[in-house]
Amino acid sequence: MRTSSAGVADVQLATDSSFHGSIQGSFQGYFHGYAVVGLLAVIGVLFVAVAFTAGRLLRPVVPTPEKLLTYECGVDPVGEGWAHTQVRYYVYAFLYVIFAVDSIFLFPWATVFAAPGFGGATLVEMFIFLGFLAVGLLYAWKKGVLEWT
């Protein structure tokens, strides 16, 4: 910093190469991780685009009336396209997925619970979590969702 003839302090900016080099180096280090992720995303998108384009160019295109028919599980469709399906199968699958995913949260809890100093709070949190699961299961049971008949 230097003082002008009027007594006002002039601030001199650092213009040497080490100052700019340190800022540039920190930005390069910061954005390097993002550049790698961005590059992998671009390579992934290009890979998918090339695969779809190659498939479109290499496949034989010979439309016939039989190929243009609706196809369901190897059987020619007969009758209406609207059929009543049982919702309970989807509900069972949905309940299974919910409890399977929620049970995955028990494994990290067990490792944290085993660590010193986390016992009481972690135990209370897990009982609250299991309580939410129990309330959801009781709600499904009360609504008759779990009855198979």
N, C-alpha and C positions, 0 to 999 in steps of 0.2 A: 504494500500500500504506500502511496506517495502523496504528498500534499501539494496542491497547486498554489499559485501566487495569491489566490483569494482565500486560502486557508481551508478549502474544502478538500476532503480526502477523496482521492480517485482510487477506485478499486481496479487493480490490474488482474485480468484473467490469466490463468495459467495456460500458456500455449505451448509448453514443451511437449515432446512426443510421449513421454512416460505417462503424463496425465491422461491423454487421449487413448493411449494404448491400454491403460488399466480399465478405463470405461468400456472400450471396445471389447476387451477380453471378458469382462463380466457379462456383457450382453451376449457375446457368443456362447459363453458357458450356460447362460440362462435359457437361450432359445435353442440350444443344441438338442435338448430332449424333445422339444416340440417339433423340431425339424425331422428328427428320426421318426416320430409318430406320424407326421404328415407324409413323409416319404413312403412309409409302409402302407398308409391308407391309399395313396395314389397308386402304388404298385398293386395293391389288392383290387382296386377298381379296374385298373387296366387288365389285370389277369382275368377277371370276370367278363369284361367287355370283349377281350380277345376270344375267350372260350365260347361265348354266345355267338359272336360273329362267325367263328370257324364252324360251329354247329349249323348255323343257318346256311352257310355257303356249301358245306359238304353233304348235307342230308338230301336224299332224293325227295322230290316233290311230285307225286303222282296222285292227285285227288281222284277217288272213285266214289260212286254213290254209297258203297258199303263203308268206306272210311269216314264219310260224312254223317253216318248214323250216330245217335246217342249210344254210348257204351257204358254199361254198368256191371262191373264184376264178371264179365264174360257172358252175361245173359242179355238177350235182346229185351229191351223194355216193353212191357205190356201194361196197358191200362193207364190210369192217371199218374201224373208225376208227383202228386201229393200223397204222402203216407203219414200216418200217425206214429210217432216214435215215443218210446217211454223215456220220460225225463229223468226218472230215478237212476238210470245208468250214468247219466252225466253228473248227477248230484253225487253219487258214490265216487266217481272219478275225481270230481272237484274236491270233495272232502278228503280223499286220499292225498291229493296233491297238496292241499293246505297242511295236513298233519305231517306229511313227509318233509315238506320244506321247513315247517316249524321245528321238526325234530332235529334238523341240521343245526339249529341255533343252540341245541343242548351241548354239542361237543365243544364249541369255544367256551361256553359257560363252565363246563367241567374243568377245562384247563385254567381258566381264570380263578375259579373257586379253589383250586389246589394251590395257587400262589399265595404266599404269606401276605396278610394285611387286607385281603379282599373278601374274607369269609362271610361276615354278617350282611353287608350291603349287597353282595352278589346273591346271597341266598334269598333275601327279600325280593330283589328284582326278578329272580327266576320264579318265585312263587306267584308274583303278580302276572308274569308272562303265562305260566301254566294255568292261572285262574282265568285269564282271557280265553285260552283254549278250551277250558272246561265249560265256560259259559257258552261258547259257540257250539260245542258238542251237545250240551243240554238243550239249547235252543233248537238244534236240528232234530234231536230226539223228541222234544215236545211237539214239534210241528209234524211228526210222523214221517219224516224224510228217511229215517233209517229202517223203516218196515219194508220188507221185500214183497209182500203179497199184493 
